[in-house]
């Protein structure tokens, strides 16, 4: 008999054993729906074993294995285990608390479609002036404006903007203003715009960091406001993207994301830039998280919890304003995102 050990969002530092006859090591990291007391909960399989200390009559069976969502990768589970040992917080609360809320909900998880199409703005679409569109066609203007702002939209997001979304999406596809993709589509090689000329200090920083991208190394980029640190970020990011790897940028406050997001979208218009923070609604956050997990999102910009996002091709982590106290979670699972970033970089 195969037993799976499941992490649940309960204040007990333990895994819980359940029967799952057809389980295999490939199921480690998968979400499951299980009975717990008088209720049903969503958890994550952390291990598969063949024996248990639970009495046979007390051993319950897994209700359902959620196979529509890819499993959490082993390296991320190891990161959660490190946090469990280092920060002394229950393992189940760490794992489930780091997932989007929709993935942890018993009812909402069955409604998630990981194969949902999304539409990405092309370079041609970015160059279209809204003023050239018919003044009376407010729906067309609104949809293209939103695409030029955020870069990608799902069908559901587009329909929330206009009831004519399906018709307009078809029109934009015909005009090559957008491309249809799926979360499982491999990321493309970046088409980069010309880089600004760097001053001597910027050039030295970029050269030093890029030369060490093949190994684990931490760098502290020190400079006053306006000294050009962001341009160093952008040029190092370009080098990582050309290796078809992903970049994670952490920011201390949500208010800092729009300015940085615009800078990244302007510099890398053909690539997928996504955000992860608490001002997104539950559906947007889940969809963006799944894009990151699939490796489709090239650049992930988010606040401290984003350090636990699954990124299969992670090549660089930037912690902007690393000294900011906002990187320290002050209640519940108390951790330092800056310190976890260093551990994750070394682990990766």
N, C-alpha and C positions, 0 to 999 in steps of 0.2 A: 504493500500500500504506500502511495506517495503522499507525503505531507508537505504542505507549503506553509512557510512562516511569513505572516502578514503584518505589516506596519499599519497601525490605525491611529487616528487622531484622538487619542485618549491620554490623560496625564499619568500614565504608567510607563516606566522605562523598560518595556518588554515587547517582544514580538508575540503574535498569537497564532497557534497551530490550527490548521483546517485540513480536511480531507479533499484531495483533488486527484482522482485516479489517473487521469491522462496528463498530469503535469510533467514538465521536463525542464532542464536548466535554461532552455530558451524562454521560458515564461518568467524568469526572474526580471523584475522591473515592471511587469504588467500590472495594470489596475484591475482590481477585482471587487465584486459586490459580495459582502458576507453578512451573516447574522451575528449580532453582538448583543447579548442580553435579549431584550424584547424589541430591538430595533434592527434596521439594516444600515450598514456603513460601507463606504468605499475605502479601500486600502491598497497597498502596494506589496506585491510578492517580493520578499527580500532574499529568500532561500528556499531550496527544495531538499527535503530530508526523507529518510525512510523509517524513522522512529520518533516517538514523542513521549513525554512524561504525562501527557493528558490521558485520563482513563478512556477506554474505547467508547463507553456509553455517553461520555461528555464531549467527545470530539465531533464537532459539527462540520458540515460540508460547505464548500464554496458555492454560493448561489450562481455566480456568473463570472467568467473571465472576460474582460473588455478587450477584445482583439482588434477592434477598429482603430485603436490608438496605439502607436508604437510604444514599446517598453522604455522605461528610463534606462539609460546606458549604465553599465557596471561602474564606470569611472565616476559618475555622478552619485551613485549609491555609496561608493567609497568616501566621497566628499561628505555626504550626510553622516556616515559613520564617524568620520573624523570630528565633525561638529558635535555629535552626540558625546564623544569621549572628552573633547576639549572644553565644551561649554556646559556639560552636565545637564542637558535638556532631553526629555523623552524622545527617542528616535522617531516614533510614529508622528508626534506633533511637529518635529522638524520636517520630515518628508512631506506630509500632507499640507503643512502650513506654507511650504514653498511652491506648491502647485497652484495654478489658477483656480479660483473658487468653483468654476463650473466642472472641473475635473474631479473635484472632491465631493460633489453633490450627488446623492443617490438617484434623484430624478433627472437632473440636468445632464449627467454624463451620457445617458443613452441617446440624447438628442444631438450630440456633437458629431459633425460630419468632417472627418479629416481630409476627405477628397474634394472638398468644396473648391470650386474654381475661384480665382481672383484675377483681377485685371490690372496690369501694370502699365503705367504711362511710358510711352516711348520717347525718344529724343525729339521726334517730329511733333508729338503731342505737346511736349514741353514748350516748343517754340511757337505754338499757335497763340495768337493774341485773342483774348476774350472779346475785344472790341470788334473783331471781324465776324463774330457770330451774330445771327439775327437778334435784334433788340427785344423782340416780342417772345422769343424762345427762351424764357427764363430757365426752363428745366435743363436745356442743353448747356446754357451758361453756368448754371449751378453745378452740374455734374462735372464739367471740365475744370471748373475752378477748384472743386474739391480734389480732383485727381492731381492737378498741378500743385496742390498744397501738400497732400499726404503721399502721393506716388502710387498707391495701390488701393483698390476697393474690392470687396467681395460683392457677389450678386445681391446679397441681403442688404449690405450697406448702400449700394447704389439704389435699390428700390425704396430705401428710407428717404432718399433725396427726391425721387420723382417716381410717379406711377408709370411713366414712360421709359423707365430705366432700361428695360430689355431692348426696346426699339433703338434707344440712343447708344447703348453698348454695341449693338450690331452696326450702327452707323460709324462709330468711332473705330471699330475693328476694320471696317471697309476702308476708312481713310488712313489706317495704319497709325492712329494716334495712341492706341493701346494694344497690348498683347495679352492673350489669355494664357494663364499658367495654373498649375496645381501645386500644392504644398510639397509634392514629391518630386517636382521638376528640379534637376540639378541647376545650381547657380551658374550664371554665365561669366565669362571672363570680362572684367571691367573695361569699359570704354572711357578713358580718362580725358578730362579737358586739360589744357596746358597748365603747368604748375607755375606759380609766381616765383620770381627770383628770391632766394633766401639771403639773409645777411650772414656774416661769418659764423656767428654763434649758432644760429638756426641750422646752417649747413653742417656744422660740426656735430650737433645733436642728432640730426637725421642720419648722417653717415655712421655714427657710432651705434645707434640703435638698430638700423637696418642690417649692419654687419653681424649682429648677434641674434637675428630672428630665428636661427636654426636651433637655438638652445634656450634653456631657462635662464633668465636674467631680469633683475629689477633695475629700473632707472628712476631717478627723481629729476623731473624737469622743473627748474626753479626760475621764476621770472616775475616781475611786477605786472600788473594789469596793463595790457596793451603792448607787451614786449614780444608778442608773436608766438606764444606757446601753441595756440590752436593750429597755426600753419604747420608747425612741427608734427602735431597729431595727424593732420591731413596727409602729409607726405609719407609718413611712416605707414599709415593706414593703406595708402595706395600701393605700397610695396607688399603688404600682407595680402591685399585683395588680388594682386597679380599672381599670387601663389595659390589662388582659389581657396583661401582660408577665410574664416569669419573673424569679425572684430566685435568685442564687447566694450562699450564705453559706459562707465558709471558716473552719474552726477549726483551731488548731494541733495539737490532740491528739484521738485517738479518744474518750478518756474524757470529753471535753466535749460530745460529740454527744447523749447521751441527755437531759440536762437541757434543752438548747436545743431538741431535737426535740420534747419534750413541750410546751414553751412555744409552739412554732409550731403544733402540732396542736391544742392547746387553743384558741388564738386563731383559727385558720382551719380549723375542723372539716370543712368541706365541700370542702376543696381537697386536692390531691395533694402531700404532703410526702415526699420520698425522701432516702435517705442514700447516700453513696458513700464507703466506707473499707475498709480491709484486713480488718476483722473479718467482713465479709459473705462468704458463700461465692460461688464463681464464677458460679453461676446467678443469684443475687440481684443481684450487682453488674452483670452483663450486662443483666438485665431493667430495673433502675433506670436504667442508662445509656441504654438504648433509649427509655425513657419520657421522659427528659430530651431526647433527640435529636428525638423526635416532637413536643415542645412540650406534652405532656400533663402532665408534672410541673410544678407551679406554683412550688414551692420546693425547691431542691436544697441539701442540707447535706452538706459533705464536708471532707476533709483536703486537703492541698496539691495532689495530683494532679487534684482535681476542677476546677481552674482550666482544664483542657483539655477539659472536657465540652462536647459540642455543644449549644447552647441557642439555638434559632431566634428566640426572642422575649425575649432577655436585656434586662432593663431596669435592673438594679441588682446590684452586687457588694459584699458586705460582707466585710471581712477582720477577723474578731474577734481581738483581741489582736495587732494587726499587727506589734508589735515582737518577737514570740516567735521565737526562732531556729529553731524547728521548720519554719517556712515555707521554710527553705533546704535543698534537697536536697544532701546531702553526698557522694554517690558516684554513679557512672554519669553520667546526664544531670544536671549540677549547675545548678540554677536557683533563683531566688527567686520563690515563688508570689505574694508581695506585689507585686513589681515587674511580673511578668507580668500580674497582675490590672489594674494601672494601664494597661499597654499595651493589653490586651484591651478595657478600658472605652473608651479613646480610639478604638480601632479600630472599635468597635461604634457 
